[in-house]
Amino acid sequence: MNQQLKPHQWVAAHADYLYSFAIARLNDEEQARDLVQETFLAALQKVSAFEGKSSERTWLTAILKNKIVDIYRKKSSGLKTTAVQAAAEQEQNDFFDEANGHWTKSSGPKEFGIEDKDHLVSKEFERVLKMCLQKLPALWMSVFTMKHIDEEPTETICAGLKISSGNFWVIIHRAKVSLRACLQKNWI
């Protein structure tokens, strides 16, 4: 066994961190707990592959990230193209004027008003943001989360979710538009 790893201490040292990491990306407590357990099991199976180039926590987090990407991939592959197209058409009709392609007067960008540094306000905003993320189609939520929460490079996201670069940019735009509309309705 690798001398740098201490598997008997993983739960005490890393479980809370890994759970927080997973719940922030999945918003499903049961699935987050399962993924943390799966992460520990996978790490035990691959303990000989640990090269010591990173910390134990970083290595465990990388394993968890891969498991989360697998979840995103499963969710997104289950989507029917027609469902994504229907959501896009609905978005188009809700936000843009068919005649000129510009924002409708009621849907145009507005000030968010979240410049306040009040921590209670931040907690409430996070709750509303999570709710809005859950309303997105699974693929859109996966792409948005990987790009703006995990700060993954576009190439990594495209490869992980098996989407083209062009598709990525369309999805990220639509996710942002939908999130903004949801936030404006439920937050402002």
N, CA and C atoms as an extended XYZ file, in Angstrom:
564
Properties=species:S:1:pos:R:3:atomname:S:1:resname:S:1:resid:I:1 pbc="F F F"
N         0.843       -1.188        0.000 N   MET     1
C         0.000        0.000        0.000 CA  MET     1
C         0.881        1.242        0.000 C   MET     1
N         0.425        2.264       -0.664 N   ASN     2
C         1.139        3.521       -0.756 CA  ASN     2
C         1.266        4.128        0.648 C   ASN     2
N         2.490        4.518        0.991 N   GLN     3
C         2.763        5.030        2.343 CA  GLN     3
C         2.121        6.396        2.598 C   GLN     3
N         1.865        7.182        1.529 N   GLN     4
C         1.314        8.523        1.713 CA  GLN     4
C        -0.193        8.508        1.986 C   GLN     4
N        -0.864        7.473        1.572 N   LEU     5
C        -2.307        7.398        1.757 CA  LEU     5
C        -2.662        6.774        3.094 C   LEU     5
N        -3.750        7.273        3.681 N   LYS     6
C        -4.227        6.755        4.957 CA  LYS     6
C        -5.722        6.466        4.827 C   LYS     6
N        -6.077        5.366        4.129 N   PRO     7
C        -7.493        5.060        3.877 CA  PRO     7
C        -8.339        4.942        5.130 C   PRO     7
N        -7.750        4.495        6.211 N   HIS     8
C        -8.530        4.353        7.449 CA  HIS     8
C        -8.957        5.706        8.016 C   HIS     8
N        -8.371        6.798        7.538 N   GLN     9
C        -8.726        8.136        8.013 CA  GLN     9
C        -9.552        8.931        7.002 C   GLN     9
N        -9.828        8.352        5.851 N   TRP    10
C       -10.529        9.082        4.786 CA  TRP    10
C       -11.891        9.598        5.219 C   TRP    10
N       -12.676        8.779        5.860 N   VAL    11
C       -14.032        9.206        6.218 CA  VAL    11
C       -13.970       10.406        7.163 C   VAL    11
N       -13.174       10.308        8.196 N   ALA    12
C       -13.075       11.411        9.162 CA  ALA    12
C       -12.472       12.665        8.532 C   ALA    12
N       -11.478       12.490        7.675 N   ALA    13
C       -10.744       13.629        7.140 CA  ALA    13
C       -11.402       14.262        5.911 C   ALA    13
N       -12.114       13.471        5.109 N   HIS    14
C       -12.539       13.989        3.809 CA  HIS    14
C       -14.028       13.848        3.493 C   HIS    14
N       -14.772       13.067        4.237 N   ALA    15
C       -16.169       12.797        3.879 CA  ALA    15
C       -17.016       14.064        3.819 C   ALA    15
N       -16.906       14.933        4.807 N   ASP    16
C       -17.714       16.158        4.821 CA  ASP    16
C       -17.390       17.047        3.629 C   ASP    16
N       -16.110       17.190        3.328 N   TYR    17
C       -15.690       18.011        2.192 CA  TYR    17
C       -16.225       17.434        0.888 C   TYR    17
N       -16.044       16.129        0.689 N   LEU    18
C       -16.491       15.485       -0.545 CA  LEU    18
C       -18.012       15.560       -0.684 C   LEU    18
N       -18.717       15.396        0.427 N   TYR    19
C       -20.174       15.495        0.394 CA  TYR    19
C       -20.601       16.904       -0.017 C   TYR    19
N       -19.987       17.922        0.563 N   SER    20
C       -20.306       19.317        0.209 CA  SER    20
C       -20.028       19.569       -1.266 C   SER    20
N       -18.919       19.031       -1.732 N   PHE    21
C       -18.541       19.181       -3.139 CA  PHE    21
C       -19.623       18.560       -4.029 C   PHE    21
N       -20.054       17.357       -3.695 N   ALA    22
C       -21.046       16.644       -4.508 CA  ALA    22
C       -22.425       17.297       -4.428 C   ALA    22
N       -22.848       17.692       -3.247 N   ILE    23
C       -24.196       18.251       -3.091 CA  ILE    23
C       -24.315       19.586       -3.819 C   ILE    23
N       -23.239       20.348       -3.883 N   ALA    24
C       -23.257       21.632       -4.589 CA  ALA    24
C       -23.451       21.436       -6.088 C   ALA    24
N       -23.053       20.284       -6.586 N   ARG    25
C       -23.133       20.030       -8.018 CA  ARG    25
C       -24.339       19.200       -8.421 C   ARG    25
N       -24.895       18.448       -7.494 N   LEU    26
C       -25.998       17.551       -7.833 CA  LEU    26
C       -27.322       17.953       -7.200 C   LEU    26
N       -27.265       18.621       -6.059 N   ASN    27
C       -28.464       19.026       -5.316 CA  ASN    27
C       -29.378       17.826       -5.035 C   ASN    27
N       -28.751       16.694       -4.720 N   ASP    28
C       -29.484       15.476       -4.381 CA  ASP    28
C       -28.700       14.801       -3.253 C   ASP    28
N       -29.214       14.900       -2.034 N   GLU    29
C       -28.485       14.418       -0.859 CA  GLU    29
C       -28.152       12.934       -0.948 C   GLU    29
N       -29.113       12.130       -1.325 N   GLU    30
C       -28.884       10.686       -1.386 CA  GLU    30
C       -27.828       10.338       -2.435 C   GLU    30
N       -27.932       10.946       -3.586 N   GLN    31
C       -26.965       10.683       -4.644 CA  GLN    31
C       -25.575       11.177       -4.240 C   GLN    31
N       -25.508       12.308       -3.542 N   ALA    32
C       -24.217       12.833       -3.079 CA  ALA    32
C       -23.574       11.860       -2.082 C   ALA    32
N       -24.365       11.337       -1.133 N   ARG    33
C       -23.830       10.365       -0.172 CA  ARG    33
C       -23.334        9.113       -0.887 C   ARG    33
N       -24.120        8.628       -1.846 N   ASP    34
C       -23.718        7.439       -2.602 CA  ASP    34
C       -22.414        7.670       -3.354 C   ASP    34
N       -22.291        8.840       -3.967 N   LEU    35
C       -21.072        9.122       -4.734 CA  LEU    35
C       -19.842        9.222       -3.834 C   LEU    35
N       -20.001        9.747       -2.641 N   VAL    36
C       -18.863        9.810       -1.709 CA  VAL    36
C       -18.432        8.390       -1.347 C   VAL    36
N       -19.393        7.531       -1.071 N   GLN    37
C       -19.047        6.137       -0.770 CA  GLN    37
C       -18.384        5.463       -1.966 C   GLN    37
N       -18.932        5.685       -3.145 N   GLU    38
C       -18.338        5.111       -4.354 CA  GLU    38
C       -16.922        5.646       -4.582 C   GLU    38
N       -16.709        6.898       -4.234 N   THR    39
C       -15.382        7.502       -4.368 CA  THR    39
C       -14.382        6.790       -3.466 C   THR    39
N       -14.767        6.554       -2.229 N   PHE    40
C       -13.871        5.851       -1.305 CA  PHE    40
C       -13.581        4.435       -1.802 C   PHE    40
N       -14.593        3.747       -2.295 N   LEU    41
C       -14.385        2.388       -2.804 CA  LEU    41
C       -13.464        2.387       -4.027 C   LEU    41
N       -13.701        3.309       -4.940 N   ALA    42
C       -12.855        3.390       -6.133 CA  ALA    42
C       -11.416        3.727       -5.756 C   ALA    42
N       -11.254        4.616       -4.778 N   ALA    43
C        -9.911        4.993       -4.343 CA  ALA    43
C        -9.196        3.802       -3.709 C   ALA    43
N        -9.917        3.022       -2.927 N   LEU    44
C        -9.311        1.821       -2.339 CA  LEU    44
C        -8.850        0.844       -3.415 C   LEU    44
N        -9.632        0.723       -4.467 N   GLN    45
C        -9.278       -0.176       -5.556 CA  GLN    45
C        -8.086        0.342       -6.358 C   GLN    45
N        -7.890        1.663       -6.357 N   LYS    46
C        -6.828        2.267       -7.166 CA  LYS    46
C        -5.694        2.830       -6.313 C   LYS    46
N        -5.607        2.394       -5.079 N   VAL    47
C        -4.610        2.937       -4.164 CA  VAL    47
C        -3.182        2.767       -4.719 C   VAL    47
N        -2.938        1.712       -5.473 N   SER    48
C        -1.599        1.494       -6.037 CA  SER    48
C        -1.300        2.477       -7.169 C   SER    48
N        -2.345        3.090       -7.745 N   ALA    49
C        -2.152        4.047       -8.831 CA  ALA    49
C        -1.822        5.453       -8.321 C   ALA    49
N        -1.993        5.689       -7.031 N   PHE    50
C        -1.700        7.012       -6.478 CA  PHE    50
C        -0.203        7.264       -6.532 C   PHE    50
N         0.183        8.330       -7.232 N   GLU    51
C         1.601        8.632       -7.439 CA  GLU    51
C         2.157        9.638       -6.445 C   GLU    51
N         1.306       10.229       -5.652 N   GLY    52
C         1.779       11.200       -4.663 CA  GLY    52
C         2.051       12.577       -5.234 C   GLY    52
N         1.596       12.835       -6.456 N   LYS    53
C         1.819       14.139       -7.083 CA  LYS    53
C         0.823       15.186       -6.591 C   LYS    53
N        -0.190       14.756       -5.887 N   SER    54
C        -1.191       15.669       -5.331 CA  SER    54
C        -1.494       15.214       -3.906 C   SER    54
N        -2.266       16.031       -3.223 N   SER    55
C        -2.649       15.642       -1.864 CA  SER    55
C        -3.708       14.547       -1.939 C   SER    55
N        -3.896       13.878       -0.849 N   GLU    56
C        -4.904       12.823       -0.754 CA  GLU    56
C        -6.288       13.384       -1.091 C   GLU    56
N        -6.615       14.553       -0.550 N   ARG    57
C        -7.928       15.170       -0.783 CA  ARG    57
C        -8.112       15.533       -2.251 C   ARG    57
N        -7.081       16.066       -2.874 N   THR    58
C        -7.161       16.428       -4.287 CA  THR    58
C        -7.407       15.187       -5.136 C   THR    58
N        -6.722       14.109       -4.816 N   TRP    59
C        -6.875       12.858       -5.539 CA  TRP    59
C        -8.297       12.311       -5.374 C   TRP    59
N        -8.812       12.318       -4.153 N   LEU    60
C       -10.173       11.850       -3.897 CA  LEU    60
C       -11.201       12.743       -4.606 C   LEU    60
N       -10.953       14.047       -4.604 N   THR    61
C       -11.861       14.982       -5.273 CA  THR    61
C       -11.880       14.734       -6.778 C   THR    61
N       -10.730       14.430       -7.355 N   ALA    62
C       -10.671       14.138       -8.795 CA  ALA    62
C       -11.486       12.886       -9.124 C   ALA    62
N       -11.402       11.888       -8.268 N   ILE    63
C       -12.201       10.673       -8.476 CA  ILE    63
C       -13.689       11.018       -8.388 C   ILE    63
N       -14.065       11.818       -7.396 N   LEU    64
C       -15.457       12.225       -7.229 CA  LEU    64
C       -15.930       13.037       -8.434 C   LEU    64
N       -15.092       13.948       -8.928 N   LYS    65
C       -15.444       14.757      -10.095 CA  LYS    65
C       -15.775       13.868      -11.283 C   LYS    65
N       -14.966       12.844      -11.499 N   ASN    66
C       -15.222       11.921      -12.609 CA  ASN    66
C       -16.555       11.203      -12.431 C   ASN    66
N       -16.886       10.864      -11.208 N   LYS    67
C       -18.158       10.200      -10.938 CA  LYS    67
C       -19.326       11.155      -11.187 C   LYS    67
N       -19.147       12.425      -10.845 N   ILE    68
C       -20.186       13.426      -11.093 CA  ILE    68
C       -20.372       13.628      -12.596 C   ILE    68
N       -19.279       13.681      -13.337 N   VAL    69
C       -19.369       13.809      -14.799 CA  VAL    69
C       -20.120       12.616      -15.385 C   VAL    69
N       -19.879       11.423      -14.837 N   ASP    70
C       -20.620       10.245      -15.289 CA  ASP    70
C       -22.124       10.418      -15.061 C   ASP    70
N       -22.491       10.987      -13.918 N   ILE    71
C       -23.902       11.249      -13.617 CA  ILE    71
C       -24.462       12.251      -14.627 C   ILE    71
N       -23.713       13.334      -14.887 N   TYR    72
C       -24.147       14.330      -15.864 CA  TYR    72
C       -24.346       13.674      -17.232 C   TYR    72
N       -23.386       12.834      -17.608 N   ARG    73
C       -23.446       12.176      -18.915 CA  ARG    73
C       -24.681       11.283      -19.010 C   ARG    73
N       -24.954       10.531      -17.940 N   LYS    74
C       -26.135        9.661      -17.942 CA  LYS    74
C       -27.419       10.483      -18.051 C   LYS    74
N       -27.481       11.581      -17.300 N   LYS    75
C       -28.667       12.432      -17.350 CA  LYS    75
C       -28.845       13.036      -18.730 C   LYS    75
N       -27.754       13.513      -19.305 N   SER    76
C       -27.863       14.191      -20.595 CA  SER    76
C       -28.116       13.214      -21.728 C   SER    76
N       -27.598       12.006      -21.650 N   SER    77
C       -27.822       11.048      -22.730 CA  SER    77
C       -29.252       10.544      -22.727 C   SER    77
N       -29.930       10.669      -21.608 N   GLY    78
C       -31.311       10.237      -21.522 CA  GLY    78
C       -32.284       11.250      -22.090 C   GLY    78
N       -31.772       12.432      -22.427 N   LEU    79
C       -32.655       13.463      -22.964 CA  LEU    79
C       -32.972       13.184      -24.418 C   LEU    79
N       -34.165       13.425      -24.787 N   LYS    80
C       -34.557       13.312      -26.190 CA  LYS    80
C       -34.253       14.653      -26.854 C   LYS    80
N       -33.785       14.604      -28.072 N   THR    81
C       -33.480       15.821      -28.813 CA  THR    81
C       -34.716       16.701      -28.924 C   THR    81
N       -35.876       16.094      -29.055 N   THR    82
C       -37.103       16.877      -29.172 CA  THR    82
C       -37.399       17.653      -27.899 C   THR    82
N       -37.047       17.081      -26.751 N   ALA    83
C       -37.269       17.784      -25.485 CA  ALA    83
C       -36.393       19.029      -25.411 C   ALA    83
N       -35.145       18.908      -25.843 N   VAL    84
C       -34.231       20.055      -25.838 CA  VAL    84
C       -34.718       21.096      -26.841 C   VAL    84
N       -35.157       20.655      -28.016 N   GLN    85
C       -35.657       21.579      -29.025 CA  GLN    85
C       -36.920       22.287      -28.536 C   GLN    85
N       -37.796       21.559      -27.867 N   ALA    86
C       -39.030       22.162      -27.347 CA  ALA    86
C       -38.703       23.226      -26.305 C   ALA    86
N       -37.730       22.936      -25.443 N   ALA    87
C       -37.321       23.922      -24.432 CA  ALA    87
C       -36.734       25.156      -25.104 C   ALA    87
N       -35.955       24.950      -26.160 N   ALA    88
C       -35.348       26.068      -26.884 CA  ALA    88
C       -36.418       26.920      -27.562 C   ALA    88
N       -37.403       26.269      -28.167 N   GLU    89
C       -38.482       27.007      -28.820 CA  GLU    89
C       -39.288       27.800      -27.806 C   GLU    89
N       -39.546       27.188      -26.650 N   GLN    90
C       -40.284       27.884      -25.593 CA  GLN    90
C       -39.504       29.107      -25.142 C   GLN    90
N       -38.191       28.941      -24.967 N   GLU    91
C       -37.334       30.057      -24.567 CA  GLU    91
C       -37.397       31.164      -25.612 C   GLU    91
N       -37.298       30.779      -26.873 N   GLN    92
C       -37.333       31.749      -27.969 CA  GLN    92
C       -38.624       32.552      -27.921 C   GLN    92
N       -39.743       31.864      -27.735 N   ASN    93
C       -41.032       32.537      -27.710 CA  ASN    93
C       -41.207       33.407      -26.476 C   ASN    93
N       -40.620       32.997      -25.365 N   ASP    94
C       -40.788       33.737      -24.114 CA  ASP    94
C       -39.952       35.017      -24.046 C   ASP    94
N       -38.770       35.003      -24.651 N   PHE    95
C       -37.820       36.086      -24.407 CA  PHE    95
C       -37.545       37.002      -25.591 C   PHE    95
N       -37.744       36.513      -26.817 N   PHE    96
C       -37.313       37.279      -27.972 CA  PHE    96
C       -38.477       37.619      -28.896 C   PHE    96
N       -38.393       38.793      -29.483 N   ASP    97
C       -39.376       39.239      -30.453 CA  ASP    97
C       -39.107       38.518      -31.769 C   ASP    97
N       -40.112       37.815      -32.286 N   GLU    98
C       -39.930       37.049      -33.524 CA  GLU    98
C       -39.574       37.944      -34.701 C   GLU    98
N       -40.063       39.162      -34.706 N   ALA    99
C       -39.854       40.051      -35.843 CA  ALA    99
C       -38.395       40.493      -35.991 C   ALA    99
N       -37.750       40.818      -34.865 N   ASN   100
C       -36.389       41.352      -34.978 CA  ASN   100
C       -35.336       40.561      -34.199 C   ASN   100
N       -35.737       39.571      -33.426 N   GLY   101
C       -34.780       38.747      -32.687 CA  GLY   101
C       -34.254       39.388      -31.410 C   GLY   101
N       -34.720       40.594      -31.083 N   HIS   102
C       -34.269       41.281      -29.870 CA  HIS   102
C       -35.134       40.878      -28.684 C   HIS   102
N       -34.638       41.211      -27.484 N   TRP   103
C       -35.394       40.927      -26.267 CA  TRP   103
C       -36.761       41.586      -26.335 C   TRP   103
N       -37.770       40.909      -25.796 N   THR   104
C       -39.058       41.571      -25.631 CA  THR   104
C       -38.900       42.569      -24.491 C   THR   104
N       -39.759       43.550      -24.472 N   LYS   105
C       -39.638       44.605      -23.460 CA  LYS   105
C       -39.675       44.040      -22.037 C   LYS   105
N       -40.541       43.068      -21.794 N   SER   106
C       -40.676       42.507      -20.445 CA  SER   106
C       -39.547       41.543      -20.088 C   SER   106
N       -38.835       41.024      -21.104 N   SER   107
C       -37.792       40.026      -20.836 CA  SER   107
C       -36.379       40.570      -20.912 C   SER   107
N       -36.219       41.806      -21.260 N   GLY   108
C       -34.886       42.382      -21.390 CA  GLY   108
C       -34.126       42.367      -20.079 C   GLY   108
N       -32.807       42.456      -20.153 N   PRO   109
C       -31.978       42.429      -18.944 CA  PRO   109
C       -32.360       43.537      -17.961 C   PRO   109
N       -32.350       43.185      -16.699 N   LYS   110
C       -32.638       44.132      -15.616 CA  LYS   110
C       -31.505       44.044      -14.596 C   LYS   110
N       -31.408       45.035      -13.752 N   GLU   111
C       -30.421       45.005      -12.681 CA  GLU   111
C       -30.786       43.896      -11.706 C   GLU   111
N       -29.789       43.130      -11.250 N   PHE   112
C       -30.062       42.056      -10.301 CA  PHE   112
C       -30.261       42.585       -8.891 C   PHE   112
N       -29.502       43.593       -8.491 N   GLY   113
C       -29.646       44.134       -7.152 CA  GLY   113
C       -29.104       43.204       -6.083 C   GLY   113
N       -28.054       42.436       -6.402 N   ILE   114
C       -27.486       41.512       -5.417 CA  ILE   114
C       -26.103       41.961       -4.965 C   ILE   114
N       -25.852       43.245       -5.074 N   GLU   115
C       -24.550       43.755       -4.690 CA  GLU   115
C       -24.377       43.801       -3.169 C   GLU   115
N       -25.476       43.627       -2.444 N   ASP   116
C       -25.450       43.639       -0.990 CA  ASP   116
C       -24.601       42.471       -0.480 C   ASP   116
N       -23.758       42.714        0.503 N   LYS   117
C       -22.868       41.680        1.042 CA  LYS   117
C       -23.468       40.975        2.259 C   LYS   117
N       -24.748       41.154        2.485 N   ASP   118
C       -25.419       40.516        3.609 CA  ASP   118
C       -25.412       38.995        3.424 C   ASP   118
N       -24.884       38.269        4.398 N   HIS   119
C       -24.749       36.819        4.277 CA  HIS   119
C       -26.104       36.109        4.239 C   HIS   119
N       -27.104       36.656        4.927 N   LEU   120
C       -28.428       36.052        4.865 CA  LEU   120
C       -29.002       36.179        3.460 C   LEU   120
N       -28.764       37.321        2.831 N   VAL   121
C       -29.215       37.527        1.462 CA  VAL   121
C       -28.496       36.546        0.538 C   VAL   121
N       -27.201       36.335        0.770 N   SER   122
C       -26.429       35.402       -0.051 CA  SER   122
C       -26.978       33.985        0.081 C   SER   122
N       -27.313       33.570        1.279 N   LYS   123
C       -27.867       32.230        1.497 CA  LYS   123
C       -29.194       32.079        0.756 C   LYS   123
N       -30.026       33.113        0.837 N   GLU   124
C       -31.313       33.073        0.149 CA  GLU   124
C       -31.092       33.019       -1.362 C   GLU   124
N       -30.137       33.796       -1.853 N   PHE   125
C       -29.826       33.776       -3.285 CA  PHE   125
C       -29.356       32.388       -3.712 C   PHE   125
N       -28.489       31.757       -2.913 N   GLU   126
C       -28.010       30.415       -3.242 CA  GLU   126
C       -29.170       29.423       -3.308 C   GLU   126
N       -30.132       29.547       -2.413 N   ARG   127
C       -31.291       28.662       -2.412 CA  ARG   127
C       -32.096       28.846       -3.697 C   ARG   127
N       -32.321       30.097       -4.080 N   VAL   128
C       -33.082       30.379       -5.294 CA  VAL   128
C       -32.305       29.907       -6.525 C   VAL   128
N       -30.995       30.119       -6.538 N   LEU   129
C       -30.173       29.676       -7.665 CA  LEU   129
C       -30.244       28.157       -7.819 C   LEU   129
N       -30.148       27.426       -6.714 N   LYS   130
C       -30.253       25.963       -6.776 CA  LYS   130
C       -31.609       25.533       -7.333 C   LYS   130
N       -32.663       26.207       -6.886 N   MET   131
C       -33.998       25.891       -7.393 CA  MET   131
C       -34.062       26.145       -8.902 C   MET   131
N       -33.490       27.254       -9.346 N   CYS   132
C       -33.506       27.591      -10.768 CA  CYS   132
C       -32.667       26.601      -11.574 C   CYS   132
N       -31.538       26.177      -11.031 N   LEU   133
C       -30.710       25.182      -11.716 CA  LEU   133
C       -31.480       23.879      -11.912 C   LEU   133
N       -32.275       23.493      -10.913 N   GLN   134
C       -33.038       22.246      -11.003 CA  GLN   134
C       -34.116       22.310      -12.080 C   GLN   134
N       -34.537       23.513      -12.458 N   LYS   135
C       -35.567       23.656      -13.481 CA  LYS   135
C       -34.993       23.516      -14.894 C   LYS   135
N       -33.674       23.600      -15.021 N   LEU   136
C       -33.050       23.461      -16.336 CA  LEU   136
C       -33.096       22.017      -16.802 C   LEU   136
N       -33.116       21.799      -18.120 N   PRO   137
C       -32.938       20.428      -18.605 CA  PRO   137
C       -31.601       19.880      -18.082 C   PRO   137
N       -31.521       18.576      -17.885 N   ALA   138
C       -30.347       17.960      -17.250 CA  ALA   138
C       -29.043       18.323      -17.950 C   ALA   138
N       -29.031       18.304      -19.267 N   LEU   139
C       -27.802       18.627      -19.997 CA  LEU   139
C       -27.397       20.067      -19.771 C   LEU   139
N       -28.352       20.985      -19.783 N   TRP   140
C       -28.052       22.391      -19.565 CA  TRP   140
C       -27.476       22.598      -18.172 C   TRP   140
N       -28.097       21.958      -17.166 N   MET   141
C       -27.605       22.075      -15.790 CA  MET   141
C       -26.191       21.524      -15.685 C   MET   141
N       -25.930       20.405      -16.329 N   SER   142
C       -24.604       19.800      -16.291 CA  SER   142
C       -23.564       20.729      -16.898 C   SER   142
N       -23.865       21.255      -18.074 N   VAL   143
C       -22.921       22.143      -18.758 CA  VAL   143
C       -22.679       23.400      -17.930 C   VAL   143
N       -23.754       24.024      -17.439 N   PHE   144
C       -23.611       25.252      -16.653 CA  PHE   144
C       -22.805       25.007      -15.379 C   PHE   144
N       -23.115       23.940      -14.676 N   THR   145
C       -22.424       23.620      -13.427 CA  THR   145
C       -20.944       23.364      -13.669 C   THR   145
N       -20.645       22.576      -14.692 N   MET   146
C       -19.237       22.279      -14.971 CA  MET   146
C       -18.474       23.542      -15.360 C   MET   146
N       -19.109       24.426      -16.131 N   LYS   147
C       -18.425       25.636      -16.602 CA  LYS   147
C       -18.304       26.688      -15.505 C   LYS   147
N       -19.384       26.959      -14.805 N   HIS   148
C       -19.390       28.118      -13.908 CA  HIS   148
C       -19.251       27.795      -12.424 C   HIS   148
N       -19.440       26.558      -12.030 N   ILE   149
C       -19.220       26.193      -10.635 CA  ILE   149
C       -17.893       25.457      -10.498 C   ILE   149
N       -17.678       24.472      -11.395 N   ASP   150
C       -16.425       23.711      -11.347 CA  ASP   150
C       -15.295       24.396      -12.106 C   ASP   150
N       -15.635       25.385      -12.944 N   GLU   151
C       -14.671       26.134      -13.741 CA  GLU   151
C       -13.820       25.221      -14.619 C   GLU   151
N       -14.487       24.239      -15.221 N   GLU   152
C       -13.815       23.316      -16.135 CA  GLU   152
C       -13.619       24.003      -17.485 C   GLU   152
N       -12.533       23.674      -18.178 N   PRO   153
C       -12.341       24.221      -19.528 CA  PRO   153
C       -13.403       23.662      -20.489 C   PRO   153
N       -13.739       24.431      -21.490 N   THR   154
C       -14.753       24.037      -22.457 CA  THR   154
C       -14.428       22.696      -23.098 C   THR   154
N       -13.164       22.483      -23.448 N   GLU   155
C       -12.761       21.239      -24.104 CA  GLU   155
C       -13.046       20.029      -23.210 C   GLU   155
N       -12.791       20.172      -21.922 N   THR   156
C       -13.034       19.084      -20.973 CA  THR   156
C       -14.521       18.775      -20.883 C   THR   156
N       -15.336       19.815      -20.855 N   ILE   157
C       -16.786       19.629      -20.770 CA  ILE   157
C       -17.303       18.939      -22.030 C   ILE   157
N       -16.856       19.415      -23.174 N   CYS   158
C       -17.301       18.829      -24.446 CA  CYS   158
C       -16.902       17.353      -24.525 C   CYS   158
N       -15.680       17.047      -24.129 N   ALA   159
C       -15.216       15.661      -24.173 CA  ALA   159
C       -15.980       14.805      -23.155 C   ALA   159
N       -16.160       15.319      -21.963 N   GLY   160
C       -16.827       14.558      -20.903 CA  GLY   160
C       -18.287       14.275      -21.207 C   GLY   160
N       -18.978       15.255      -21.791 N   LEU   161
C       -20.407       15.091      -22.074 CA  LEU   161
C       -20.675       14.689      -23.521 C   LEU   161
N       -19.601       14.559      -24.288 N   LYS   162
C       -19.707       14.139      -25.697 CA  LYS   162
C       -20.619       15.072      -26.492 C   LYS   162
N       -20.307       16.380      -26.421 N   ILE   163
C       -21.039       17.368      -27.206 CA  ILE   163
C       -20.027       18.172      -28.009 C   ILE   163
N       -20.489       18.773      -29.083 N   SER   164
C       -19.596       19.597      -29.911 CA  SER   164
C       -19.410       20.965      -29.257 C   SER   164
N       -18.383       21.666      -29.694 N   SER   165
C       -18.111       22.999      -29.169 CA  SER   165
C       -19.273       23.945      -29.483 C   SER   165
N       -19.795       23.855      -30.698 N   GLY   166
C       -20.926       24.698      -31.077 CA  GLY   166
C       -22.148       24.420      -30.216 C   GLY   166
N       -22.407       23.141      -29.973 N   ASN   167
C       -23.531       22.748      -29.126 CA  ASN   167
C       -23.323       23.273      -27.707 C   ASN   167
N       -22.073       23.197      -27.228 N   PHE   168
C       -21.757       23.705      -25.889 CA  PHE   168
C       -22.168       25.169      -25.752 C   PHE   168
N       -21.773       26.000      -26.719 N   TRP   169
C       -22.032       27.439      -26.608 CA  TRP   169
C       -23.528       27.748      -26.707 C   TRP   169
N       -24.250       26.990      -27.505 N   VAL   170
C       -25.705       27.174      -27.580 CA  VAL   170
C       -26.329       26.813      -26.236 C   VAL   170
N       -25.912       25.684      -25.672 N   ILE   171
C       -26.464       25.228      -24.394 CA  ILE   171
C       -26.143       26.217      -23.279 C   ILE   171
N       -24.899       26.697      -23.213 N   ILE   172
C       -24.515       27.605      -22.125 CA  ILE   172
C       -25.299       28.916      -22.232 C   ILE   172
N       -25.513       29.380      -23.465 N   HIS   173
C       -26.299       30.608      -23.662 CA  HIS   173
C       -27.737       30.396      -23.201 C   HIS   173
N       -28.342       29.289      -23.620 N   ARG   174
C       -29.725       29.023      -23.253 CA  ARG   174
C       -29.877       28.819      -21.751 C   ARG   174
N       -28.900       28.170      -21.141 N   ALA   175
C       -28.941       27.978      -19.687 CA  ALA   175
C       -28.882       29.324      -18.964 C   ALA   175
N       -28.001       30.201      -19.430 N   LYS   176
C       -27.880       31.519      -18.800 CA  LYS   176
C       -29.165       32.329      -18.951 C   LYS   176
N       -29.750       32.294      -20.131 N   VAL   177
C       -30.995       33.032      -20.364 CA  VAL   177
C       -32.098       32.487      -19.453 C   VAL   177
N       -32.214       31.188      -19.377 N   SER   178
C       -33.236       30.578      -18.535 CA  SER   178
C       -32.999       30.872      -17.055 C   SER   178
N       -31.730       30.778      -16.629 N   LEU   179
C       -31.415       31.085      -15.228 CA  LEU   179
C       -31.728       32.539      -14.900 C   LEU   179
N       -31.372       33.437      -15.818 N   ARG   180
C       -31.655       34.845      -15.567 CA  ARG   180
C       -33.152       35.064      -15.427 C   ARG   180
N       -33.936       34.469      -16.297 N   ALA   181
C       -35.397       34.629      -16.216 CA  ALA   181
C       -35.925       34.086      -14.895 C   ALA   181
N       -35.437       32.927      -14.499 N   CYS   182
C       -35.884       32.323      -13.236 CA  CYS   182
C       -35.476       33.199      -12.046 C   CYS   182
N       -34.243       33.698      -12.074 N   LEU   183
C       -33.775       34.552      -10.973 CA  LEU   183
C       -34.560       35.850      -10.925 C   LEU   183
N       -34.842       36.421      -12.097 N   GLN   184
C       -35.607       37.664      -12.109 CA  GLN   184
C       -37.020       37.441      -11.574 C   GLN   184
N       -37.576       36.285      -11.839 N   LYS   185
C       -38.927       35.990      -11.370 CA  LYS   185
C       -38.946       35.661       -9.882 C   LYS   185
N       -37.961       34.925       -9.401 N   ASN   186
C       -37.995       34.416       -8.032 CA  ASN   186
C       -37.096       35.155       -7.042 C   ASN   186
N       -36.203       35.982       -7.523 N   TRP   187
C       -35.263       36.641       -6.629 CA  TRP   187
C       -35.501       38.137       -6.567 C   TRP   187
N       -35.709       38.743       -7.688 N   ILE   188
C       -35.783       40.216       -7.730 CA  ILE   188
C       -37.188       40.681       -7.433 C   ILE   188
